[in-house]
Amino acid sequence: MITVEDLVFEYPTRRVLFGVSFTIQEGSIVALVGPNGAGKTTLMRCIAALVQPFSGHVKIEGIQTTVDPHACQRRLGYLSDFFGLYDQLTIRQSLHYAARIRGIQESDIPKRLLQTAERLALTDRLEQKAGELSRGLRQRLAIGQAIIHHPKVLLLDEPASGLDPEARKTLSRLLIQLQSEGMTLIVSSHILSELEEYSSHLMVIRDGRLRDFRPIRLEGHEHPRRLRLHLARPFQGLPDILAQFDAIQDTQIENLSAILFFQGDLDAQHRLLRHLILADVPVCALQEEKENLSELYLGPAPTPTRS
């Protein structure tokens, strides 16, 4: 869906991207993280065909952004960190305007407009002016303008900035819904706990370089789950017993606990627990541990890999 190859970008006085390369598969939600000034926004603007790189290339569905930027932009929706709205326009007028500049036929606009408003829970506010909206509602309207043309790719730069917890939860549900409909998303944010709720991949940019790009475990993804096994007392035969269970791909045993990398569903997890109890292993707890984006981001980063 998105291919970035050896991307270099320079401002007149400094280079901000250094040979960045990666591939994002269709239907992914990529959490783009890194410190301020790392090059995240510049990377998103290159993908959105808003700026031209010094060298390297970006392709959206095989179309190179520098060769046919308009064709790429028809496949994209982009919401910048500091987005603008016309405060004197109503929500209806704002969405109608966004549809027109995206080339949607006038006869199709009413249907698209209502679909977008319904998706963003703005149907009952269509006649309200943008300047009268709260921060959360303005954010929803801005996202509506970015997706009204049904893009294949959506780029969001700090979409949760300034939102209250309820508005952030609403945003998370919307992004998961868009992914379920086949959209590919890149979301830049400093709120790592929020990104954990919906991201399928983690991308770390530091000093203009790709430091990490990996899949992260989410429901529905075929990656080993991480289970924590707690013991009531030491048990010497645990490694041999765990080795008998095919769904366990790897183990890390530490005194009275063990981490199990487990390829299986909840039924398989139930069979594992039963297997351990029948083997007289002194189990006192078996629970899933979700990968923590803060730990992944702040910890040592491995060599970047393509996904």
C-alpha positions as CSV (number, residue, x, y, z in Angstrom):
1,M,0.0,0.0,0.0
2,I,2.7,2.5,1.0
3,T,6.4,2.1,0.0
4,V,9.1,4.6,1.2
5,E,12.5,3.9,-0.3
6,D,15.7,5.7,0.8
7,L,13.9,8.9,1.5
8,V,16.0,12.0,2.2
9,F,14.6,15.5,2.9
10,E,16.5,18.7,3.5
11,Y,15.5,22.2,4.5
12,P,17.9,25.0,3.3
13,T,20.0,24.8,6.5
14,R,19.6,21.2,7.6
15,R,18.8,17.6,6.7
16,V,15.8,16.2,8.6
17,L,15.3,12.7,7.0
18,F,18.2,10.3,6.3
19,G,17.5,7.4,4.0
20,V,14.2,6.3,5.5
21,S,12.8,3.1,4.0
22,F,9.8,0.9,4.9
23,T,6.7,-0.8,3.5
24,I,3.2,-0.5,5.1
25,Q,0.7,-3.2,4.2
26,E,-3.0,-2.4,3.5
27,G,-5.2,-2.3,6.5
28,S,-2.5,-1.4,9.0
29,I,-2.6,1.2,11.7
30,V,0.9,2.5,12.2
31,A,1.8,4.4,15.4
32,L,4.4,6.9,14.3
33,V,6.4,8.0,17.4
34,G,9.5,9.9,18.2
35,P,10.7,13.0,20.1
36,N,9.9,16.5,18.9
37,G,12.0,17.5,15.9
38,A,12.6,13.9,14.9
39,G,11.1,14.3,11.4
40,K,7.7,12.7,11.9
41,T,5.7,15.6,10.4
42,T,8.1,16.0,7.5
43,L,7.8,12.3,6.8
44,M,4.0,12.5,6.7
45,R,4.1,15.6,4.5
46,C,6.3,13.6,2.0
47,I,3.9,10.7,2.0
48,A,1.0,13.2,1.5
49,A,2.8,14.6,-1.6
50,L,2.8,18.1,0.0
51,V,6.6,18.4,-0.2
52,Q,9.1,16.9,-2.6
53,P,12.1,15.0,-1.1
54,F,15.7,15.7,-1.9
55,S,16.1,12.1,-3.0
56,G,14.4,8.7,-2.7
57,H,10.7,8.1,-3.4
58,V,7.3,7.4,-1.9
59,K,4.7,5.2,-3.6
60,I,1.0,5.0,-2.8
61,E,-0.5,1.9,-4.4
62,G,2.4,1.8,-6.8
63,I,2.0,5.5,-7.8
64,Q,5.1,7.6,-7.1
65,T,4.2,10.9,-5.4
66,T,6.7,13.0,-7.3
67,V,5.5,11.6,-10.7
68,D,1.7,12.0,-10.1
69,P,1.1,13.8,-6.8
70,H,-2.6,14.5,-7.6
71,A,-3.3,10.8,-8.2
72,C,-1.7,10.0,-4.8
73,Q,-3.6,12.7,-3.1
74,R,-6.9,11.4,-4.4
75,R,-6.1,8.2,-2.5
76,L,-5.1,10.1,0.7
77,G,-6.7,11.9,3.6
78,Y,-4.4,14.1,5.7
79,L,-5.0,16.0,8.9
80,S,-2.2,18.1,10.1
81,D,-1.4,18.9,13.8
82,F,-2.5,22.6,13.3
83,F,-5.5,22.2,11.1
84,G,-7.8,25.1,10.1
85,L,-11.6,25.4,9.7
86,Y,-13.7,28.1,8.3
87,D,-15.4,29.2,11.5
88,Q,-18.3,30.9,9.8
89,L,-19.3,27.8,7.8
90,T,-21.7,25.3,9.3
91,I,-20.7,21.6,9.6
92,R,-22.8,20.9,6.5
93,Q,-21.2,23.6,4.5
94,S,-17.7,22.6,5.6
95,L,-18.2,19.0,4.6
96,H,-19.8,20.1,1.3
97,Y,-16.8,22.3,0.6
98,A,-14.4,19.5,1.4
99,A,-16.3,17.1,-1.0
100,R,-16.2,19.6,-3.8
101,I,-12.5,20.3,-3.6
102,R,-12.0,16.5,-3.6
103,G,-13.8,16.2,-6.9
104,I,-16.9,14.4,-5.7
105,Q,-19.8,14.9,-8.1
106,E,-22.5,17.4,-6.9
107,S,-25.2,14.7,-7.1
108,D,-23.2,12.4,-4.8
109,I,-22.4,14.9,-2.2
110,P,-25.6,14.8,-0.1
111,K,-25.2,11.0,0.4
112,R,-21.5,11.3,1.2
113,L,-22.1,14.2,3.5
114,L,-24.7,12.3,5.6
115,Q,-22.6,9.2,5.7
116,T,-19.6,11.1,7.0
117,A,-21.7,13.1,9.5
118,E,-23.2,9.9,10.8
119,R,-19.9,8.1,11.1
120,L,-18.6,11.0,13.2
121,A,-21.8,11.5,15.3
122,L,-22.3,15.0,13.9
123,T,-25.7,14.5,12.3
124,D,-27.6,16.5,14.9
125,R,-25.1,19.4,14.5
126,L,-25.0,19.9,10.8
127,E,-26.4,23.5,11.0
128,Q,-24.0,24.5,13.8
129,K,-21.1,26.8,12.8
130,A,-17.5,25.4,13.1
131,G,-16.5,28.4,15.3
132,E,-19.1,27.3,17.9
133,L,-17.7,23.8,18.3
134,S,-15.7,22.4,21.1
135,R,-12.1,21.1,20.5
136,G,-13.3,17.5,20.2
137,L,-16.1,18.4,17.8
138,R,-13.7,20.5,15.7
139,Q,-11.4,17.5,15.5
140,R,-14.2,15.3,14.4
141,L,-15.2,17.8,11.7
142,A,-11.6,18.0,10.5
143,I,-11.3,14.3,10.2
144,G,-14.7,14.2,8.4
145,Q,-13.2,16.6,5.8
146,A,-10.2,14.3,5.4
147,I,-12.2,11.1,4.8
148,I,-15.3,12.3,2.9
149,H,-13.8,11.1,-0.4
150,H,-13.3,7.6,1.1
151,P,-9.4,7.6,0.9
152,K,-7.4,4.4,0.9
153,V,-4.8,6.0,3.3
154,L,-5.4,8.4,6.2
155,L,-2.5,10.4,7.8
156,L,-3.2,11.9,11.2
157,D,-0.6,14.2,12.9
158,E,-1.3,14.4,16.6
159,P,-5.1,13.9,16.3
160,A,-5.7,13.5,20.1
161,S,-3.8,16.7,21.1
162,G,-6.0,18.7,23.4
163,L,-8.8,16.2,23.6
164,D,-10.5,15.1,26.8
165,P,-10.5,11.3,27.7
166,E,-14.0,10.8,26.3
167,A,-13.1,12.4,23.0
168,R,-10.0,10.3,22.8
169,K,-12.0,7.2,23.3
170,T,-14.4,8.3,20.5
171,L,-11.4,8.9,18.3
172,S,-10.0,5.4,19.0
173,R,-13.3,3.7,18.1
174,L,-13.4,5.7,14.9
175,L,-9.9,4.7,13.8
176,I,-10.6,1.0,14.5
177,Q,-13.8,1.3,12.4
178,L,-11.9,2.9,9.5
179,Q,-9.3,0.1,9.7
180,S,-12.1,-2.5,9.6
181,E,-13.4,-0.9,6.4
182,G,-10.0,-1.4,4.7
183,M,-8.4,1.9,5.3
184,T,-4.6,2.2,6.1
185,L,-3.7,4.7,8.7
186,I,-0.5,6.4,10.0
187,V,-1.1,8.2,13.3
188,S,1.5,10.4,14.9
189,S,1.1,10.9,18.7
190,H,2.9,11.4,21.9
191,I,0.1,9.7,23.9
192,L,1.5,6.1,23.7
193,S,-1.2,4.6,26.0
194,E,-3.9,5.8,23.4
195,L,-1.9,4.4,20.5
196,E,-1.9,1.0,22.2
197,E,-5.7,0.7,21.8
198,Y,-5.7,0.5,18.1
199,S,-2.2,0.3,16.5
200,S,-1.1,-2.7,14.6
201,H,2.5,-1.5,14.1
202,L,5.0,0.7,15.8
203,M,7.4,3.0,13.9
204,V,10.0,4.9,15.7
205,I,11.8,7.9,14.2
206,R,14.7,9.5,15.9
207,D,17.1,12.2,14.5
208,G,15.5,11.7,11.1
209,R,16.3,8.0,10.9
210,L,14.0,5.0,11.2
211,R,15.1,3.3,14.4
212,D,12.4,0.7,14.7
213,F,9.5,-0.7,12.7
214,R,7.7,-3.8,14.0
215,P,4.2,-5.4,14.3
216,I,2.7,-5.2,17.8
217,R,0.3,-7.7,19.2
218,L,-3.4,-6.8,18.8
219,E,-6.6,-8.9,18.8
220,G,-7.0,-10.5,15.4
221,H,-3.3,-10.4,14.5
222,E,-1.4,-13.7,14.1
223,H,1.5,-13.0,16.4
224,P,2.4,-15.0,19.5
225,R,0.6,-13.8,22.6
226,R,2.7,-13.2,25.7
227,L,1.5,-15.1,28.8
228,R,2.8,-14.7,32.3
229,L,2.8,-17.9,34.4
230,H,3.1,-17.5,38.2
231,L,4.0,-20.4,40.5
232,A,3.2,-20.8,44.2
233,R,6.6,-22.5,44.8
234,P,9.6,-23.6,42.8
235,F,9.1,-26.5,40.3
236,Q,12.1,-28.1,38.8
237,G,10.3,-30.0,35.9
238,L,8.6,-26.9,34.4
239,P,10.8,-26.6,31.2
240,D,10.1,-30.3,30.3
241,I,6.4,-30.0,30.8
242,L,6.1,-26.7,28.8
243,A,8.1,-28.4,26.0
244,Q,5.2,-30.9,25.6
245,F,2.8,-28.2,24.5
246,D,3.1,-27.3,20.8
247,A,1.5,-23.9,21.1
248,I,4.4,-22.6,23.2
249,Q,7.0,-21.2,20.8
250,D,9.5,-19.9,23.4
251,T,9.8,-19.5,27.2
252,Q,11.7,-17.3,29.7
253,I,11.7,-18.8,33.2
254,E,12.5,-16.6,36.1
255,N,12.3,-18.2,39.6
256,L,8.6,-18.3,40.5
257,S,7.3,-17.0,37.1
258,A,7.7,-17.7,33.4
259,I,6.9,-15.8,30.2
260,L,5.4,-18.0,27.5
261,F,5.2,-16.9,23.9
262,F,2.0,-18.6,23.0
263,Q,0.5,-19.2,19.5
264,G,-3.1,-20.0,20.2
265,D,-6.5,-18.8,21.1
266,L,-8.4,-18.8,24.5
267,D,-9.4,-22.4,24.1
268,A,-5.7,-23.4,23.6
269,Q,-4.9,-21.3,26.7
270,H,-7.5,-23.3,28.6
271,R,-5.9,-26.5,27.5
272,L,-2.5,-25.3,28.6
273,L,-3.8,-24.4,32.0
274,R,-5.5,-27.8,32.3
275,H,-2.3,-29.5,31.1
276,L,-0.2,-27.7,33.8
277,I,-2.7,-28.6,36.6
278,L,-2.8,-32.3,35.6
279,A,0.9,-32.3,35.7
280,D,0.8,-31.1,39.3
281,V,2.5,-27.8,38.4
282,P,1.8,-25.4,41.4
283,V,0.1,-22.7,39.2
284,C,-1.3,-19.8,41.0
285,A,-2.0,-17.5,38.0
286,L,-1.8,-17.5,34.2
287,Q,-2.5,-14.1,32.5
288,E,-1.8,-12.4,29.2
289,E,0.6,-9.5,29.1
290,K,0.0,-6.9,26.4
291,E,3.0,-5.3,24.9
292,N,3.5,-1.8,26.3
293,L,4.3,0.9,23.7
294,S,6.1,3.0,26.3
295,E,8.5,0.1,27.0
296,L,9.0,-0.7,23.4
297,Y,9.6,3.0,22.5
298,L,11.9,3.8,25.4
299,G,13.7,0.5,25.5
300,P,16.7,-0.4,23.2
301,A,15.5,-0.6,19.6
302,P,16.5,-3.5,17.4
303,T,17.7,-3.2,13.8
304,P,14.8,-1.9,11.6
305,T,12.8,-4.6,9.8
306,R,10.3,-4.4,6.9
307,S,6.7,-5.4,7.5
